[in-house]
């Protein structure tokens, strides 16, 4: 190769390098478009989901949503959500806020209906609201189960009420004849009189169970509760008369504060609450149960508590109370329904119910009711301190 040819080739290569470098640095190279975080989130979801812009127009859809809507992407993207589903614009506008909102749709489906739950979650671009991620959740089966459960409960409540009323009359007859047999001057031996007393005792327990069934029915169906100011010390004291047998059986000592604050409530129900909580304290108290009943008022609320000197409850045991029909003692001491009934009563009267306990320190059950005469003289902290103090 000649010197001239070598120079021509070197110049050509240099020109080629300059051309390539000029192409790289002489013009701006646009970076490839990267998927946004919201897009990555959308396509990682297994539930049907869409992304809406701030005008309610679909800007992206994951495969699950296309399958749910039974439409290709071209018929979904750039469409308003109101055109894809039977949802009113007012609903979409109300849900497209700067916080998560939920709406439920009822969609006709081949002579039946489907229930769809939509969750609107806000998306932000540089701290500005840019759109919403909308999740679709088909809750049809759950709604059907809820409807079936509600129907079953209504049916069971009506049935329980009817059965309870039907049982009371023949049961009263059985108890009456058993009482006559026991008092009879005829030639009954001791065994026969013992059988008569046993019939009376078992019939009495059955009558209590029937009354509880009737109370459950009343709790759910009474729309207007006749609320009145109640002298709670008097109510609790009168309840002791109905508990005289169990108090005598367990040799219990019951102390009721004479001047507990008055509350607003429904006396027949409040009597049941006191009866259940006091009898529970007696049965689960110590060898010689000592039960204290007292109360304090803060603002428009009165805290009533019943404290016993029993062995106390563990945290696990307290978690089960008011949720299930449970007993924490092997001895037969009732049917485990008293606390469930007390909770439902207190909640229907606008109050709360709970328990405080530690093993070895006894147990304090408490409930709240609206005060008949509100005041604001004491702090919540003072009430909580006194609620666990036994004088």
C-alpha positions in Angstrom: 0.0 0.0 0.0 1.3 3.4 -1.0 1.8 6.3 1.4 -1.0 8.3 -0.3 -3.4 5.4 0.0 -2.6 5.0 3.7 -3.3 8.7 4.3 -6.6 8.5 2.4 -7.7 5.4 4.5 -6.7 7.1 7.8 -8.6 10.2 6.9 -11.7 8.2 6.0 -11.5 6.3 9.3 -11.1 9.6 11.2 -14.0 11.1 9.3 -16.1 8.0 10.2 -15.2 8.4 13.9 -16.1 12.1 13.8 -19.4 11.3 12.1 -20.3 8.7 14.8 -19.2 10.9 17.6 -21.1 13.8 16.1 -24.1 11.6 15.9 -23.8 10.8 19.6 -23.0 14.2 21.0 -24.3 16.5 18.3 -28.0 15.6 18.9 -30.0 14.8 22.1 -30.7 11.1 22.7 -34.2 10.6 24.2 -34.1 8.0 27.0 -36.5 5.0 26.6 -39.7 5.4 28.5 -39.7 3.6 31.9 -42.9 2.2 33.4 -44.2 4.4 36.3 -44.6 3.0 39.8 -48.4 3.1 39.5 -48.2 1.1 36.2 -45.9 -1.5 37.8 -48.3 -1.7 40.8 -51.3 -2.1 38.5 -49.9 -5.0 36.5 -48.6 -6.8 39.6 -52.2 -7.0 41.0 -54.2 -10.2 40.7 -57.5 -8.4 41.3 -59.0 -6.5 38.4 -57.8 -2.9 38.5 -57.8 0.3 36.5 -56.0 3.6 36.6 -58.1 6.7 36.2 -56.9 10.2 35.4 -58.2 13.3 37.3 -61.2 13.4 34.9 -62.3 9.8 35.5 -60.9 8.5 32.2 -59.2 5.1 32.1 -55.5 5.5 31.3 -54.4 1.9 32.0 -55.9 -1.5 32.8 -54.4 -4.8 34.0 -55.2 -8.1 32.3 -57.5 -9.2 35.1 -59.7 -6.1 34.6 -59.9 -6.7 30.8 -61.0 -10.3 31.5 -63.5 -9.1 34.1 -65.0 -6.5 31.7 -64.8 -8.9 28.8 -63.3 -6.2 26.6 -60.1 -5.7 24.7 -57.7 -2.9 25.9 -58.7 -0.6 23.0 -62.3 -0.6 24.2 -61.2 0.2 27.8 -58.3 2.6 27.6 -59.4 6.3 27.1 -63.0 5.5 28.1 -64.7 7.0 31.1 -65.5 4.6 33.9 -69.1 5.5 33.8 -69.2 4.1 30.2 -67.7 0.8 31.3 -69.8 0.1 34.3 -73.3 1.0 35.5 -72.0 3.5 37.9 -73.2 7.1 38.1 -70.8 10.0 37.6 -71.7 11.3 41.1 -70.5 8.1 42.7 -67.2 8.3 40.8 -66.7 12.0 41.6 -67.5 11.3 45.3 -64.9 8.5 45.4 -62.2 10.3 43.5 -60.9 12.2 46.5 -57.5 12.6 48.2 -58.1 9.6 50.4 -59.2 6.0 49.9 -62.9 5.6 49.3 -65.1 2.5 48.7 -68.3 2.1 46.7 -70.6 -0.9 46.1 -72.3 -1.6 42.9 -75.2 -3.9 42.1 -74.9 -5.2 38.6 -77.6 -7.2 36.8 -76.3 -10.5 35.6 -78.5 -12.9 33.5 -81.6 -12.5 35.6 -79.6 -12.3 38.9 -77.4 -9.7 40.4 -73.7 -9.4 41.2 -72.2 -7.2 44.0 -69.1 -5.4 43.1 -66.9 -3.5 45.6 -64.8 -0.7 44.2 -61.9 0.8 46.1 -60.5 4.1 44.9 -57.0 4.8 46.0 -55.4 8.2 45.2 -52.2 8.4 43.1 -49.8 11.4 43.4 -47.3 12.9 41.0 -44.9 15.2 42.7 -47.3 15.5 45.7 -50.2 16.5 43.4 -53.2 14.3 43.0 -52.9 12.8 39.5 -55.5 10.1 39.4 -56.8 7.0 41.1 -56.1 3.3 41.2 -59.5 1.5 41.2 -59.7 -2.1 42.5 -62.6 -4.4 41.6 -63.6 -7.0 44.1 -66.5 -9.3 43.4 -68.3 -9.7 46.8 -71.4 -11.5 45.4 -70.8 -14.6 47.4 -70.1 -12.7 50.6 -73.3 -10.6 50.2 -75.4 -13.7 49.5 -74.0 -15.3 52.7 -74.8 -12.1 54.6 -78.3 -12.0 53.3 -78.8 -15.6 54.1 -77.4 -15.2 57.6 -79.6 -12.2 58.3 -82.7 -14.1 57.0 -81.7 -17.1 59.2 -81.2 -14.9 62.3 -84.6 -13.2 61.8 -86.2 -16.6 61.4 -84.5 -18.1 64.4 -85.4 -15.1 66.6 -89.0 -15.4 65.6 -88.9 -19.1 66.2 -87.2 -18.7 69.5 -89.8 -16.2 70.6 -92.6 -18.4 69.6 -91.1 -21.5 71.2 -90.4 -19.7 74.4 -94.0 -18.5 74.7 -95.3 -21.9 73.9 -93.1 -23.5 76.6 -93.8 -21.2 79.4 -97.4 -22.3 80.0 -96.8 -26.1 80.2 -93.6 -25.5 82.2 -95.5 -23.4 84.7 -98.0 -26.3 85.0 -95.2 -28.8 85.7 -93.7 -26.5 88.4 -97.0 -26.0 90.0 -97.8 -29.7 90.3 -94.3 -30.4 91.6 -94.8 -27.8 94.3 -98.2 -29.3 95.2 -96.6 -32.8 95.5 -93.9 -31.5 97.8 -96.4 -29.8 100.0 -98.9 -32.6 99.9 -99.8 -34.3 103.2 -100.3 -37.6 101.4 -98.1 -40.6 102.1 -95.0 -39.6 100.1 -91.7 -40.9 101.3 -88.6 -38.8 101.4 -87.4 -40.0 98.0 -90.7 -38.8 96.4 -90.4 -35.4 98.0 -86.8 -35.2 96.8 -87.9 -36.0 93.3 -90.5 -33.3 93.5 -87.9 -30.7 94.6 -85.7 -31.8 91.8 -88.4 -31.3 89.3 -89.0 -27.8 90.7 -85.3 -27.0 90.5 -84.8 -28.2 86.9 -88.0 -26.5 85.8 -86.8 -23.3 87.3 -83.6 -23.5 85.3 -85.6 -24.2 82.2 -87.8 -21.2 82.9 -84.6 -19.0 83.2 -83.4 -20.3 79.8 -86.8 -19.5 78.2 -86.7 -16.0 79.7 -83.3 -15.5 78.1 -84.6 -16.6 74.7 -87.4 -14.1 75.1 -85.0 -11.4 76.1 -82.8 -12.0 73.1 -85.8 -11.6 70.8 -86.8 -8.4 72.6 -83.3 -7.0 72.4 -83.2 -7.2 68.6 -86.8 -6.3 67.8 -87.6 -3.4 70.2 -87.2 -0.3 68.0 -88.2 2.3 70.6 -86.6 1.8 74.0 -88.4 3.6 76.8 -85.4 5.3 78.5 -85.8 6.9 82.0 -83.5 8.2 84.7 -82.8 5.3 87.1 -81.7 5.2 90.7 -79.0 2.7 90.1 -78.2 1.9 93.8 -81.9 1.0 94.3 -82.0 -1.1 91.1 -78.9 -3.0 92.2 -80.3 -3.6 95.7 -83.6 -4.9 94.4 -81.7 -7.3 92.1 -80.1 -8.9 95.2 -83.5 -10.1 96.3 -83.8 -12.2 93.1 -80.3 -13.5 93.7 -80.9 -14.4 97.4 -80.7 -18.2 96.7 -77.4 -18.1 94.9 -76.0 -15.6 97.5 -77.0 -18.0 100.3 -75.6 -21.0 98.5 -72.1 -19.5 98.1 -72.2 -17.6 101.4 -71.4 -14.4 99.6 -71.1 -10.9 100.9 -72.4 -8.1 98.6 -71.7 -4.5 99.2 -73.5 -1.9 97.1 -72.6 1.8 97.3 -75.7 3.6 98.5 -75.4 6.8 96.3 -74.3 5.6 92.9 -74.9 8.3 90.2 -78.2 8.0 88.3 -78.1 6.8 84.7 -80.5 6.8 81.8 -81.7 3.4 80.8 -84.4 0.8 80.6 -85.0 -0.8 84.1 -85.9 -4.3 83.0 -82.7 -4.6 81.0 -80.5 -2.9 83.6 -81.8 -5.4 86.2 -80.6 -8.2 83.9 -77.2 -6.7 83.5 -76.7 -6.3 87.3 -78.1 -9.8 87.9 -75.8 -11.4 85.4 -72.6 -9.6 86.5 -73.3 -9.9 90.3 -74.2 -13.6 90.0 -71.1 -14.2 87.9 -69.0 -12.5 90.6 -70.6 -14.6 93.3 -70.1 -17.9 91.4 -66.5 -17.2 90.4 -65.5 -15.4 93.7 -63.3 -16.9 96.4 -64.3 -19.5 99.0 -66.4 -16.8 100.6 -67.1 -14.4 97.8 -66.9 -10.7 98.5 -68.5 -8.5 95.9 -68.4 -4.7 95.7 -70.6 -2.7 93.4 -69.8 1.0 92.9 -69.8 3.7 90.3 -68.3 7.1 89.3 -69.4 9.7 86.8 -67.3 11.6 84.3 -69.1 14.1 82.0 -72.1 12.6 80.5 -71.1 9.0 81.2 -71.3 6.8 84.4 -69.0 3.9 85.0 -70.4 1.1 87.0 -68.2 -1.8 88.2 -68.6 -5.1 90.0 -65.4 -6.4 91.7 -64.9 -9.9 93.2 -62.2 -11.5 95.2 -61.8 -14.5 93.0 -58.7 -16.0 91.5 -58.8 -13.6 88.5 -58.5 -14.2 84.8 -55.7 -14.5 82.3 -55.4 -12.3 79.3 -56.4 -15.2 77.1 -59.5 -15.8 79.1 -60.5 -12.1 79.1 -60.2 -12.1 75.3 -62.9 -14.8 75.1 -65.4 -13.0 77.3 -68.4 -11.3 75.7 -67.7 -13.2 72.4 -68.5 -16.8 73.2 -70.6 -18.7 75.6 -67.7 -19.9 77.8 -67.1 -21.0 81.4 -63.7 -21.1 83.1 -64.7 -23.5 85.8 -65.4 -27.2 85.6 -68.4 -26.9 88.0 -71.8 -26.4 86.3 -72.5 -22.8 87.1 -74.9 -21.6 84.5 -75.3 -21.6 80.7 -72.5 -19.1 79.8 -75.0 -16.7 78.2 -75.2 -14.0 80.8 -72.2 -12.0 79.7 -73.3 -12.1 76.0 -76.8 -10.8 77.0 -75.2 -8.1 79.3 -73.0 -6.9 76.4 -75.9 -6.7 74.0 -78.1 -4.8 76.5 -75.4 -2.3 77.3 -74.6 -1.7 73.6 -78.2 -1.1 72.8 -78.4 1.5 75.6 -75.5 3.4 74.1 -72.8 2.1 76.6 -69.8 -0.1 76.7 -68.9 -3.2 78.8 -65.5 -4.7 79.7 -63.4 -6.5 82.2 -60.1 -5.9 84.1 -58.3 -8.7 85.9 -55.0 -10.4 86.8 -54.6 -13.8 88.2 -54.7 -13.7 92.0 -56.2 -10.2 92.2 -59.9 -10.8 91.5 -61.9 -9.5 88.6 -63.6 -6.2 87.9 -66.5 -6.1 85.3 -67.6 -2.7 84.3 -70.2 -1.1 82.1 -71.1 2.5 81.1 -74.4 4.2 80.6 -75.5 7.8 79.7 -75.6 9.9 82.9 -79.0 11.2 83.9 -77.3 14.4 85.2 -74.1 15.1 83.3 -71.2 16.8 84.9 -67.6 17.5 84.0 -66.0 17.6 87.4 -63.7 14.6 87.1 -61.2 13.5 84.6 -61.1 10.2 82.7 -57.8 9.3 84.4 -59.4 9.7 87.8 -62.2 7.4 86.9 -59.9 4.7 85.5 -57.8 4.8 88.7 -60.9 4.5 90.9 -62.5 1.8 88.7 -59.9 -0.8 89.9 -59.7 0.3 93.5 -61.6 -1.6 96.2 -62.2 0.3 99.4 
